Amino acid sequence: MVIKSNILEKIYLFITAIFMLINLYLIFIWAPNEINLGISQRIFYIHIPLAWLGMVSMVILGITSIIYLLTNHTKWDNLAKSTAEIGVLFLSLLLLTGIIWSKPTWGLWWTWDAKLTTTLILWFIYVGYLALRAYGPQGSQGARYGAIIALLGIIDTPLIYFATIWWRTQHPELNIGPAADVTNTIDTAILQVLVFSLITFTVLYIFLLIERYKLAQLETTAKETIHA
Amino acid sequence: MLKFLFLSFLLISVHLISTDIIFADNPSQTNSSIETISEEEQINTQTNNGLIYVFIAFLITWIGFFFYLYYLSQKRKELEKEINSIKEKLTSK
């Protein structure tokens, strides 16, 4: 059973690697240069998927935290902690790639723009959640407090998404997604690469989540063995 | 697998930065050349200016992912070792 699981894991890692390599080829060789932003626009192919998965991760964190509170099954709490850790990784990379993009485009590293600020708040929420779970009360009490923090994150997530619509911001407007302005048309080739990037990073996200979840389950097993 | 991925990324990176890069923050490199170069060359210069930022963004992202994967694999090894030692202790009792 363990051998079968390891083989499946390696196959999934191989598929992820293939997706990543194709994605790099599409981004650097196949995709055309955007007329206004030039080559720096290519950062968007990683920046947007990181943002998307950073927000999805928070939604998963909220849902799994609530399910844990209702069922009291440790696996849901492990899934919540796993998604929080990967979420903070994606969000940290999102902020870093955003900072690197804004320097050649806006001429500054950071501005207190609505979208950037709400994203930074979400990052603090993630870090707060992880700090609480690591150093705060353990067991169901810690999970309860964590769920409250996760709910704050769920409130913040739509604020990030709709920031460019609700406030006047420097950040580029929404080009894809349900709330995107239909008049903002983007080149078909750019859109195709962006969609492929979204799929690739989602595949990577699932892989990381499975790995982290397995590790969390292993930690639980170790604790249970010690207590036994 | 991880080593192969990292090497592939490094090769692509080296290929991308093998062209001449002019840094935006270095006036000695940019001001002196603007008057003499053609419009096409100016566009190329702007492209190269952005390229270094693109390279850094991708490098940081990939290092972040590799570092996290490495951290996971190390932690997993440690845990498996710990569980095995506990099991051995229990069976010896």
Interface residues (C-beta under 8 A of the other chain):
Chain A: K10 L13 F14 A17 M20 L21 L24 F28 N33 G38 I39 S40 R42 I43 I46 H47 L50 L89 S92 L93 L96 T97 I100 W101 K103 P104 L204 L208 E211 R212 K214 L215 L218 E219 T221 A222 T225 I226
Chain B: M1 F4 L5 S8 F9 I12 L16 A24 Q46 T47 N49 G50 L51 Y53 V54 I56 A57 F58 I60 T61 G64 F65 Y68 L69 L72 K75 R76 L79 E80 E82 I83 I86 K87 L90
